[in-house]
């Protein structure tokens, strides 16, 4: 039983450490402009969001650890197959924290993220 507990602890440590190591290689800021039509591009502080969320798979939900892609790799301007449109994906994922009732300091209006 002790061997199993030690093995489980080592595996869990490896899993959680992998996320930290991968996040260390992630860019600090990203400019999201791939499918902009009417609003200015968004400068996305990847590092700050990663530190707050802590789980890369929360956003990079289809990618293997260490092989994360840009959101626009799957989410295009229009819905394609099972992937929702880029704008819908971003707004759905982001509005949980970027809402008026959120206790966080996240922007809540369009021009808070889409700065001119």
N, C-alpha and C positions, 0 to 999 in steps of 0.2 A: 504494500500500500504506500509506503514511504517513497519507493522508487517511482511509482506512478505520479505522486504529488510533485516530486522534484522534476520529473520529465515534463509534466504539465506546466510547471512554473517556468522552465527553460523555454518551452515552446511559446508561451504567452509573452515572455520577455522579448523573444525574437520577433514576434508579430508586431508588438507595439514599438519596438526599436526601428523596425523597417519603415514605418510611417514617418518617424522623426528623420531618419537618414534621407529618405526620398524628398521630404519637405525641405531639407537643407539645400537641395539642388534646384528647387523651384525658383522661378524668377520673382523678384521683389514686387515689381509692378508690371501690369499688362495693359496695353491699349487695345480695347475691344472695338474694332472698326469693320469687321468682315462684312456685316450685312446692314450697316447703317443706311437708312433712307432719308428720314426727315429730321432726325435728332443728331447732335454731335456725338462723336465717339466717347466711350467711357474709359477713363483711366482707372483701372481696377487694382487696388492694393492687394495683391495675391498673398503677400506675407502676413498682413494683418488679418485677412479672412482665414488663412490657414491656421494661424495661432488661435483664433476664436473657435473655429469649427473642429480642428484637430483630427478630422477623419477625411482624408482625401477622397475616399469613395462616396462621400456625401454629395459631392459635385461631379467627380470623375467616376460616375457610377457604372460605366461599362468597361473601364480600363483596368488592366492589371497594375499592381503596385510597381512603380518605376517606369511604366510605359504610358503615363497619362498624356492625353492629347488636348489640343485646344477644343473648346466647346463646339466651335464651328466645323470641326472634323465630322461630327455627326449631325449637328443641328444646323440646317441650312435656312435660307430666307423663307422658304415655304415648307410645310410639313412634307416629309418624305418617308414612305413606309411607316414604321412605328415611331420614328423620331419626330417629336414635335418641332415646330418652327423655332428658330433661334430666339426671337423676341419673346415668344410664349414661354420657352424654357427658362430664360433669364428672369423674366418677371415672376413666374410661378415660384422658382427656387429662391429668389431674392426677397420677395415681399414679406416673408415671415419675419425677418429682422428689420426690414425697411418699411415698417408700418407705423402709423401714428401712435398705436398703443404699445409699441415695443419699448422696453426700458433701456435700450441701447442708444448710442449716439449716431446711429445710421441715418443718412439722408432719407427723407420721406417724400420728397417731391421730385418730379422728373429732372429738373435742372440741378438737383443735388448730385446726381450721377452723370447726367448728360450736360457737362459744363461747356459753355460757349467759349 
